[in-house]
């Protein structure tokens, strides 16, 4: 066994990157790693009702398009997609 937690029988991961790090850097046996995906409760769905969306925007004083990005800033994350999303927002706002 590598330098990972010696008394742990199993490891849980949320991404292939984390699994590779555990195997390559800590010497953890990949058969001891299980997937534990991030998830969102089923009641969190995109709002499609235009009047409800307007009430929500008014309540929170949301006058512009925005992107909520909740994440630690690491090099393995897909920052190009984030920047492309910001660019699309700028284009959408300019068209209105």
C-alpha positions in Angstrom: 0.0 0.0 0.0 1.2 3.6 -0.8 1.3 6.5 1.6 -2.5 6.9 1.6 -4.5 6.5 4.7 -3.3 3.0 5.8 -6.4 2.1 7.8 -8.9 2.9 5.0 -10.3 -0.1 3.2 -12.0 1.9 0.4 -11.7 5.3 -1.2 -14.5 7.3 -2.8 -13.8 9.6 -5.7 -15.8 12.2 -7.7 -13.7 12.3 -10.8 -11.3 10.4 -13.0 -8.7 13.1 -12.1 -9.0 12.3 -8.4 -8.7 8.6 -9.1 -5.5 9.1 -11.2 -4.1 11.2 -8.4 -4.8 8.6 -5.8 -3.3 5.8 -7.9 -0.3 7.7 -9.2 0.7 9.9 -6.3 -0.5 7.8 -3.3 -0.1 4.3 -4.7 -3.7 3.4 -3.9 -4.9 0.2 -5.6 -7.6 1.2 -8.2 -9.8 -1.7 -7.2 -10.2 0.0 -3.8 -11.7 3.2 -5.3 -15.4 3.6 -5.8 -17.3 6.4 -7.6 -19.3 8.9 -5.6 -20.8 11.3 -8.2 -21.9 14.8 -7.3 -25.6 15.1 -7.6 -28.5 17.5 -7.5 -31.8 16.9 -5.8 -34.6 16.2 -8.2 -36.5 19.3 -7.2 -33.8 21.6 -8.5 -34.8 22.0 -12.2 -34.5 24.9 -14.7 -37.2 27.4 -14.3 -39.3 27.6 -17.4 -42.3 29.7 -16.3 -41.6 33.2 -17.7 -43.7 35.0 -15.0 -41.9 33.0 -12.2 -38.6 33.8 -13.7 -39.4 37.5 -13.8 -40.5 37.4 -10.2 -37.3 35.7 -9.2 -35.2 38.3 -11.1 -37.1 41.2 -9.5 -36.8 39.7 -6.0 -33.0 39.3 -6.3 -32.5 42.5 -8.4 -31.0 40.4 -11.3 -30.9 42.8 -14.2 -28.2 41.1 -16.2 -27.4 37.7 -17.5 -24.9 35.9 -15.2 -23.1 32.7 -14.7 -22.8 31.2 -11.2 -19.4 29.4 -10.9 -18.9 27.6 -7.6 -15.6 25.7 -7.7 -12.1 25.8 -6.5 -9.8 27.1 -9.2 -7.5 24.3 -10.3 -5.8 23.7 -13.6 -7.6 20.4 -14.2 -11.0 22.2 -14.5 -12.5 23.1 -17.9 -11.9 26.9 -17.8 -12.2 27.2 -21.6 -15.9 26.2 -21.5 -16.4 28.7 -18.7 -14.9 31.5 -20.7 -17.0 30.5 -23.8 -20.1 30.7 -21.6 -19.1 34.2 -20.5 -18.7 35.2 -24.2 -22.1 33.8 -25.1 -23.6 35.9 -22.3 -22.0 39.0 -23.6 -23.3 38.3 -27.1 -26.8 37.5 -25.8 -26.9 40.8 -23.8 -25.7 42.8 -26.8 -28.6 41.4 -28.9 -31.3 42.6 -26.5 
